[in-house]
């Protein structure tokens, strides 16, 4: 697909005409040397719905390690031999993270914990801690595993506005990544969060051996689920995990994945998270011109990210503006 075709496709989408499966498959199979042409259409879509506004979010790792699940990519899995910090739920980490977020330019702050699901008493502690922190111009999110309706209601009543729960990869690829819980369980949590009235952030991790069509499969699943935001993570192989030797990504493939998601989900928030610098290298500022409308800033769960100061400087150089903290939601224009 050349640049003209990509822009014409974007214009048809803006007129309300969704691309068919064959067109999306063609985008998925775009060779690396054509990615910049593809990005012209993806950037047209991002600009139409988000203008020059970019959402910044940040997370804190409030409970680390000793997870019972066998996710092949995860250093926090009990099946992994990675050297990472291990500690129980720590409300002080949540308080410090929330305060740091309030002092910066982020629109969302998320509490993340290890494990298949956080126990009910600890879900209550997370809720109470966030409620005590007060919103004060920031939106709170949580990523606490496969919670049920009552736990999700507890979080919502405490002031959490969005629940994060990645599907990780396409259903057809999922058995190669995790065997201790199912893809359908993850989908069930997404649906439960939506049913309770929470905004939902759900995406995946790429670079785990998935095919181009499996990237598209995941994007279409998220479209069917009608999630509000899609975090895109790129694998940074960690020594001691099953995927420590993975090397499936190039900077241009990362940009293609972002562009494909923008074509499939033109009005949704697409947030680039883990592995941004490590995989895109010098090209990482181009994520916005591939269709991204947000980035995670600061450190990730067990790996380092970029400082907020560096990311704000990058946005200024690109002529982009962070969404002002305190806005209720960063809805498309």
Protein Blocks (a to p, Z undefined) as FASTA:
>chain_A
ZZklmmmmmmmmmnopacdfklmmmmmmocfklmmmmmmmmmmmmmmmnomadcdddddd
fbggjiabfcfkbmkbmkbccdcddddddfklmmmmmmmmmmmmbfbdcdddedjbdcfk
lmmmmmmmmmmnonnopacdddebjadfklmmmmmmnopabdcddehiafklmmmmockb
cfklmmmmmmmmmmnopacdddddehehpafklmmmmmmmmmmnopabdcdddddddehi
aklmgcfbcfklmmmmmmmmmmmmmmbccddfehklmmnmmmlmmmmmnopabdcedjdf
kbccddfklmmmmmmmnopacddehiabacdZZ
